[in-house]
Amino acid sequence: MPTSPGARRSRVAVFIDGSNLHHRLADCRWPTYVDVAAFAHRLAGSTAVTGIFYYNVPPPRANRPGQIAAQRRYYARIQAMDQVLFRLGYLQERRVGDRSMFEEKGVDVQLAVDMLSGAHRDEYDTAVLVSSDGDFGPLVVAVRALAKRVEYLYFPVGVRSRALQQACDVARRCRLSWVIQLAGR
């Protein structure tokens, strides 16, 4: 049953592009191992959180074993958090000369499917998008066409998407106080 018009802004879903979040936090020189659930609740404020969606890829096999182990531990902790739905894409290797390059695959599409299908099923009133990937512009337009509000969270340093700022209802600058470092990495 759809919500009444008076309650339209009472439910929030947070969609986090994990790799993008990591890079924006690093650009700001803020902690990069974040308590995703606490972060999402800070973004929602006093509004009820109906879902926290986190998307990322496995660490590249070219990374040092210690880095891979640390990232896997971090992912395991995120997966264990209440309310967080962790979606793992994959890395596709490309050879450029004698170097291996890794491209994320499946992350953006999965985020788009989850946000759009959640809007269709009326699972939230406001979607908070934590990504500076301008490719999400058409997704935002489609979600807003379903009478949902979309907020774009950007960071004070690094990439900011003009396309997302224009497409979303609100663009909010992230504050360090919203970033809750995950204790005991």
VOLUM-992209 format. One record per residue (C-alpha): residue number from 1; residue in three letters; x, y, z. Coordinates in pm, 1 decimal, decimal comma, padded with zeros to 6 digits. Last residue first. Example, Ala and Ser with C-alpha at 12.3 -4.5 7.8 and 13.67 -1.06 7.14 Angstrom:
2
{2; SER; {01367,0; -00106,0; 00714,0}}
{1; ALA; {01230,0; -00450,0; 00780,0}}
END
This chain:
185
{185; ARG; {04033,9; -00254,4; 01128,6}}
{184; GLY; {03961,1; -00193,9; 01495,9}}
{183; ALA; {03693,9; 00076,7; 01486,0}}
{182; LEU; {03516,6; 00165,1; 01162,9}}
{181; GLN; {03549,1; 00539,6; 01117,9}}
{180; ILE; {03220,4; 00727,7; 01122,0}}
{179; VAL; {03206,8; 00983,4; 00843,1}}
{178; TRP; {02916,9; 01219,1; 00920,1}}
{177; SER; {03140,6; 01450,5; 01128,3}}
{176; LEU; {03368,7; 01492,0; 00826,0}}
{175; ARG; {03085,0; 01666,8; 00646,0}}
{174; CYS; {02959,8; 01566,2; 00304,0}}
{173; ARG; {02830,5; 01844,3; 00080,1}}
{172; ARG; {02465,4; 01806,4; -00010,0}}
{171; ALA; {02313,4; 01820,2; -00360,1}}
{170; VAL; {01932,7; 01828,4; -00352,3}}
{169; ASP; {01654,0; 01739,0; -00595,4}}
{168; CYS; {01898,6; 01556,7; -00820,0}}
{167; ALA; {01948,5; 01601,7; -01196,1}}
{166; GLN; {02149,5; 01925,8; -01192,7}}
{165; GLN; {02388,8; 01824,9; -00914,9}}
{164; LEU; {02416,6; 01480,6; -01072,5}}
{163; ALA; {02522,3; 01620,4; -01410,3}}
{162; ARG; {02762,8; 01866,5; -01243,4}}
{161; SER; {02940,3; 01572,2; -01084,6}}
{160; ARG; {03194,8; 01661,8; -00817,5}}
{159; VAL; {03544,0; 01513,2; -00833,3}}
{158; GLY; {03795,6; 01596,8; -00564,8}}
{157; VAL; {03770,3; 01785,3; -00235,7}}
{156; PRO; {03459,2; 01906,7; -00051,0}}
{155; PHE; {03272,3; 01580,3; -00109,3}}
{154; TYR; {02940,7; 01518,1; -00282,2}}
{153; LEU; {02619,4; 01357,7; -00162,2}}
{152; TYR; {02340,9; 01363,0; -00418,7}}
{151; GLU; {01982,2; 01357,4; -00294,0}}
{150; VAL; {01697,8; 01198,3; -00487,2}}
{149; ARG; {01326,6; 01249,8; -00412,4}}
{148; LYS; {01081,7; 00996,5; -00546,1}}
{147; ALA; {00775,5; 01079,1; -00755,6}}
{146; LEU; {00836,1; 00795,6; -01006,2}}
{145; ALA; {00975,2; 01051,3; -01253,8}}
{144; ARG; {01235,0; 01125,9; -00984,0}}
{143; VAL; {01363,1; 00768,7; -01016,2}}
{142; ALA; {01391,2; 00797,8; -01396,2}}
{141; VAL; {01573,9; 01133,2; -01378,8}}
{140; VAL; {01810,9; 00995,2; -01115,2}}
{139; LEU; {01887,3; 00693,2; -01333,6}}
{138; PRO; {01956,3; 00923,1; -01630,2}}
{137; GLY; {02214,3; 01114,5; -01419,9}}
{136; PHE; {02387,9; 00800,7; -01284,7}}
{135; ASP; {02656,7; 00830,5; -01553,8}}
{134; GLY; {02773,8; 01140,9; -01364,8}}
{133; ASP; {02963,9; 00919,4; -01122,5}}
{132; SER; {03020,1; 01127,3; -00809,4}}
{131; SER; {02876,9; 00858,8; -00585,1}}
{130; VAL; {02684,7; 00849,6; -00257,9}}
{129; LEU; {02324,0; 00863,0; -00376,8}}
{128; VAL; {02059,4; 00929,8; -00111,7}}
{127; ALA; {01719,5; 00800,4; -00221,0}}
{126; THR; {01410,6; 00962,3; -00072,3}}
{125; ASP; {01058,3; 00818,6; -00046,9}}
{124; TYR; {01158,7; 00455,5; -00001,7}}
{123; GLU; {01038,0; 00101,1; -00069,4}}
{122; ASP; {00769,0; 00211,9; -00317,1}}
{121; ARG; {00810,2; -00106,5; -00527,2}}
{120; HIS; {00888,4; 00104,7; -00835,6}}
{119; ALA; {01134,7; 00317,4; -00635,8}}
{118; GLY; {01305,0; 00004,5; -00503,3}}
{117; SER; {01326,1; -00127,9; -00861,0}}
{116; LEU; {01495,8; 00193,8; -00972,3}}
{115; MET; {01746,3; 00210,8; -00688,9}}
{114; ASP; {01830,5; -00160,0; -00700,2}}
{113; VAL; {01863,9; -00174,9; -01079,5}}
{112; ALA; {02079,2; 00139,7; -01087,6}}
{111; LEU; {02308,7; 00010,7; -00811,5}}
{110; GLN; {02340,5; -00323,3; -00993,1}}
{109; VAL; {02424,4; -00146,8; -01320,1}}
{108; ASP; {02686,5; 00072,1; -01154,9}}
{107; VAL; {02859,5; -00222,0; -00983,2}}
{106; GLY; {02852,6; -00485,3; -01258,6}}
{105; LYS; {03204,7; -00427,2; -01383,9}}
{104; GLU; {03495,8; -00240,3; -01234,6}}
{103; GLU; {03792,9; -00213,9; -01469,7}}
{102; PHE; {04140,6; -00350,4; -01398,3}}
{101; MET; {04447,9; -00246,7; -01593,9}}
{100; SER; {04736,4; -00484,7; -01653,4}}
{99; ARG; {05052,7; -00332,6; -01793,9}}
{98; ASP; {05278,3; -00453,4; -02077,2}}
{97; GLY; {05098,0; -00253,9; -02342,9}}
{96; VAL; {04754,4; -00191,0; -02202,5}}
{95; ARG; {04614,3; -00529,4; -02103,8}}
{94; ARG; {04261,6; -00530,0; -01968,1}}
{93; GLU; {04147,3; -00723,4; -01664,1}}
{92; GLN; {03781,7; -00725,9; -01568,2}}
{91; LEU; {03705,2; -00677,7; -01202,7}}
{90; TYR; {03383,3; -00801,2; -01048,1}}
{89; GLY; {03070,4; -00671,5; -00877,6}}
{88; LEU; {02989,7; -00734,0; -00514,6}}
{87; ARG; {02662,9; -00613,8; -00366,3}}
{86; PHE; {02640,0; -00568,2; 00010,5}}
{85; LEU; {02290,9; -00511,9; 00153,1}}
{84; VAL; {02334,9; -00325,3; 00479,5}}
{83; GLN; {02039,9; -00324,8; 00724,2}}
{82; ASP; {02242,4; -00476,6; 01007,8}}
{81; MET; {02616,2; -00491,1; 00947,9}}
{80; ALA; {02778,3; -00831,9; 00884,1}}
{79; GLN; {02841,2; -00759,7; 00515,6}}
{78; ILE; {03026,6; -00440,7; 00611,5}}
{77; ARG; {03252,9; -00634,9; 00849,3}}
{76; ALA; {03325,4; -00896,6; 00583,8}}
{75; TYR; {03408,7; -00620,1; 00335,4}}
{74; TYR; {03661,8; -00469,3; 00576,3}}
{73; ARG; {03821,1; -00808,6; 00636,4}}
{72; ARG; {03844,6; -00861,7; 00257,9}}
{71; GLN; {04004,3; -00517,9; 00217,6}}
{70; ALA; {04262,6; -00592,5; 00485,6}}
{69; ALA; {04346,8; -00932,1; 00330,9}}
{68; ILE; {04390,6; -00779,7; -00014,9}}
{67; GLN; {04611,4; -00502,5; 00120,4}}
{66; GLY; {04828,5; -00754,3; 00309,6}}
{65; PRO; {04860,4; -00974,2; -00000,7}}
{64; ARG; {04991,1; -00679,7; -00206,7}}
{63; ASN; {04761,7; -00574,4; -00488,2}}
{62; ALA; {04786,6; -00743,7; -00830,7}}
{61; ARG; {04490,3; -00965,3; -00742,0}}
{60; PRO; {04275,5; -00653,7; -00762,3}}
{59; PRO; {04054,3; -00614,4; -00455,0}}
{58; PRO; {03704,5; -00752,9; -00500,4}}
{57; VAL; {03447,9; -00506,4; -00635,7}}
{56; ASN; {03213,7; -00261,4; -00462,5}}
{55; TYR; {02851,2; -00176,2; -00394,3}}
{54; TYR; {02682,4; -00087,0; -00063,4}}
{53; PHE; {02304,3; -00059,9; -00026,6}}
{52; ILE; {02151,1; 00067,2; 00294,9}}
{51; GLY; {01776,8; 00022,0; 00320,1}}
{50; THR; {01463,8; 00148,4; 00492,4}}
{49; VAL; {01630,9; 00423,9; 00694,1}}
{48; ALA; {01375,1; 00622,3; 00894,6}}
{47; THR; {01434,3; 00999,8; 00890,7}}
{46; SER; {01598,5; 01162,8; 01192,8}}
{45; GLY; {01922,7; 01225,8; 01006,3}}
{44; ALA; {01931,9; 01018,0; 00688,7}}
{43; LEU; {02297,6; 01098,2; 00615,4}}
{42; ARG; {02395,1; 01013,3; 00972,9}}
{41; HIS; {02208,2; 00682,0; 00939,2}}
{40; ALA; {02400,6; 00603,4; 00622,3}}
{39; PHE; {02734,9; 00676,2; 00793,2}}
{38; ALA; {02641,3; 00455,1; 01090,5}}
{37; ALA; {02560,7; 00166,8; 00853,5}}
{36; VAL; {02875,1; 00217,1; 00642,8}}
{35; ASP; {03113,5; 00223,4; 00938,2}}
{34; VAL; {03396,1; 00367,3; 00729,4}}
{33; TYR; {03746,1; 00244,5; 00651,1}}
{32; THR; {03855,8; 00542,2; 00439,2}}
{31; PRO; {03923,2; 00790,8; 00720,2}}
{30; TRP; {03948,9; 01147,1; 00582,5}}
{29; ARG; {04232,8; 01285,3; 00370,1}}
{28; CYS; {03973,4; 01466,4; 00155,1}}
{27; ASP; {04096,7; 01291,1; -00161,2}}
{26; ALA; {04106,5; 00965,3; 00039,7}}
{25; LEU; {03739,7; 01011,4; 00131,5}}
{24; ARG; {03653,0; 01076,4; -00234,9}}
{23; HIS; {03848,4; 00766,7; -00342,2}}
{22; HIS; {03682,4; 00538,6; -00086,7}}
{21; LEU; {03334,2; 00670,3; -00164,7}}
{20; ASN; {03385,5; 00609,8; -00536,7}}
{19; SER; {03499,4; 00255,7; -00465,5}}
{18; GLY; {03203,3; 00194,6; -00237,7}}
{17; ASP; {02927,7; 00333,4; -00462,2}}
{16; ILE; {02680,7; 00383,5; -00178,1}}
{15; PHE; {02301,4; 00383,2; -00217,7}}
{14; VAL; {02109,5; 00506,2; 00088,6}}
{13; ALA; {01736,0; 00441,8; 00121,6}}
{12; VAL; {01523,4; 00694,0; 00311,6}}
{11; ARG; {01165,7; 00677,6; 00440,3}}
{10; SER; {00947,7; 00954,2; 00587,9}}
{9; ARG; {00939,9; 01198,5; 00299,4}}
{8; ARG; {00600,1; 01098,3; 00160,9}}
{7; ALA; {00424,1; 01076,4; 00498,8}}
{6; GLY; {00166,6; 01351,1; 00440,0}}
{5; PRO; {00090,8; 01220,8; 00089,7}}
{4; SER; {-00010,0; 00882,0; 00235,2}}
{3; THR; {00222,6; 00589,6; 00173,2}}
{2; PRO; {00148,4; 00338,7; -00098,7}}
{1; MET; {00000,0; 00000,0; 00000,0}}
END
